[in-house]
Amino acid sequence: MKNKIIGNINSLINVIEKKKTVKYSVYAAALLIMFLIPKIGLPMFMVRILTMIGMYVILSLSLNLITGYTGQVSIGHAGFCAIGAYTSALISLNFGLNFFITALLGALVAGIFGLLLGLPTLRLSGTYLTIATLGFGEVIRMVILNWESLTNGPLGITKIQRPVFFGIELTSLNGGLFYLVWVLVFITTVIIYRIIRSKMGRALMAIREDELVATLMGIKTTNLKVYAFIISAFFAGLGGSFYAHMIRYIDPNTFTFDTSIMIISIVIFGGMGTIRGMFLGSALLISFPEALRFLQEYRFVVFGLILVLMIRYRPQGILGGQSKRDYKMPEGVNLDSIMKEG
Amino acid sequence: MKKPKGGDTLLFQQIFDGLTLGMVYALIAVGYSLVFGILRLVNFSHGSVYAFGAHIALVVAVSMQWGIFPALLISIIATGFLGILIDKLSLKPLREKKSKPIAALITTIGVSYIIQNLLMIIFGSQSKWFPKIFNYGIIKLGSISVNSTQLFIFLVSLLLLIILTVIIQKTKVGLAMRAVEQNPKAAHLMGINVNYIVSFTFFLGGASAAIAGTLISGYYQVVYPNMGFIAGLKAFSAAVLGGIGVLYGSVIGGLVVGLSESFAVSYFGGGYRDAVAFVILILVLIIRPKGIFGKKDITKV
C-alpha cells in the first residue's frame, strides 16, 4: 500500500519531469499557489508553520550536501545556525545594516567556521567527523553562553530588526517573511542543484559511494569534503540568520542538539541525496508536532525512532532510491558478514 | 585569568579532583573502546546508556531507599542488559544486512536520542538530588587531607578497571573477545560464538557506564536526563586520546582529560569546564589520530 502510493507519486513526478510543457505549467502553478498563500486569509499560525517549513528546507538542503551527497554525518549543524543567527543579529543591532547584508555576513562567518572545523576533521573517517561536529555544536553554545560582553550571555538578544525590503518591513502579517523565506529556499535549491549537477557534485557522490576508489580516480577527497562543508555551513548560517530576524529573539538555547537531530531526521526521512525529499521531509516533520498536539511530549522520541526505523527498513528515505544520485546505501562487504547464525 | 591561591595543598587538591574525574571518565571510555574494538563502531548511544544507569541507581537508592550498594548492583545489571538490547534490536539487524558503517552510526544517534528523551518523559527534565556516596568526612593521610568521597570513587573505579582488565586478559571470554577483535571471521571458524561475544561486550560496556553514572551522581549529587551528553563526549575524547580500542589507553586518556578539566576550571572558571575535552579531541585528531597508544590505524583516506 505504502509502496504503491510512493510509486504513484514517483510516476507522477516522472511524468511531470518528462514533458517540458507540463513541467513548466506545474512550476508556474506552484509559484502562483505560493504567491497566493498569504493572501487568501489562512490562519496566522498556518502561514507561520509554512514559513518554518521553508527555513527547515534550507537547513536540510544544507545538511543534505554533507550527509546525502558526501556521506558524512554531521550532528552539530545547529552550531552553524547559531553562528549565522548571532553574527547577523549582532551586526544588525550594532551597525544597523539591512537584513540582506547581515544575513549574507552571517552565512559567510558560518562558512568560515565550517572551514575551521572541516580542515582538521575531514581528513579522518566519518565517525570522527560526527563526534567533532557534536562537540563543535556544544562548544559554540558554551561560548555564546559565557562570552557575555559580546552575546549578552544567557539573556539572549532581543528586539532584532525585522527584514526590510525597499522600505517595507517584512512581517508575518503582511506575508513578507513567508515570501522572503521561500525566495531564499529557491536560491538555495538552485545553487545546491547546480553544485550537484556539476563536476564537483559528481565527485562528492563518488566520495560517498567509496572514498578509497574516489581517491584512486584522482579526486582530491579531503579538499572536496572541506568545500562541501563550507557550502553547507554557509546555508545553515543563512537559515539561522533568517530565524533570528523572524523570531526577533535568540538565546544560547535557540539552536541546540535537538535542532541538529531534527534536521538530520528530515534528511534521512525525505531521502538522502534527494532534493524533493527535503521539501517533503520538512513539510511532514515540521507540521506533525503541530498537527498532533497529544504527541508533543513524545515528539523527540518520534524523531529518534524515525532515524532508527528508516535506516533499518527504508534507508533510501521516503522519496529516495529513484535516480543514480540518490543514496541507496548499498550493502558493503564487512567483517560481520559471517555473523549470521546458520 | 585568575591565579589560584593556596599553594601546594590546593595544587594537590586540583590534581586529586582531576584524577577522580579522570577515573570515572576512563570507566565510560572503556565502553567506547570495547565496542569499537570488536565492531569498529563508535557507539553514540553510550552517553545515554550512562544516564540510564544513573537513573536506575536513583530509583533504587532514593525512591526505594535501598541504599547505595543494591543501587549499584541493580543498575549494573539493568544497564548491561540495556546495552545488549540496543545491540540486538538496532545493530544486529544492520550487521546481518551488511549495511554501511554510516547506517550503524545514524542508528546509534537515534537510539541515544530515544533513550534520553524517554528518560526525560519518565523522570522530568529537572535535576534530581542524589545522596552523596562514601561520605565518611575528611581522611587524613599524613600531612594531606583528602575527601573520602573522592578517594572511594577513585578506588572503586580503579578496582573495576582492574577487574575488566583481568576479564579481558585472563579469562576464556576475554580471549574470545580479543580473537573477535583481531578477526571476526577467523574467530567464528574457530568455533567462537561471535554474536554472544558481541552481546557480552555490550554488557560490559553498559555495566561500566552504569558504575560511572552512579559514581558521578554521588559525587555531584545531581541526576538529570541530559547528563550523558557531555560525559559521553568527554569519555570519547579520552578514548581517542589513549587510542580507541586500547583499554589502558582509555585509562590514561581519562586521567589526562580529568586533570585538564580540573585545572581549566581553576584557571578559566567553570563556564568552559566542558570545552576542554573537546579541544583535546580536536588536537589529538590533528596531531595523532590514532591516539597515544593506538595500534590500529583509523581509516584515513
Interface residues (C-beta under 8 A of the other chain):
Chain A: G71 V73 I75 P120 T121 R123 L124 S125 G126 T127 Y128 T130 I131 A132 L134 G135 F136 E138 V139 M142 V143 L145 N146 E211 L212 T215 T221 T222 F257 I261 I264 I268 E297 Y298 F300 V301 F303 G304 L305 I306 L307 V308 I311 R312 P315 M329 P330 E331 G332 V333 N334 L335 D336 S337 I338 M339 K340 E341
Chain B: L39 R40 L41 V42 F44 S90 P93 L94 R95 E96 K97 K98 S99 K100 P101 I102 A103 L105 I106 T107 I109 G110 V111 S112 Y113 I114 N117 L118 M120 I121 N183 P184 K185 H188 L189 V194 N195 V198 F229 I230 L233 F236 S237 V240 G271 Y272 D274 A275 A277 F278 L281 I282 L285 I286 P289 I298 T299 K300 V301
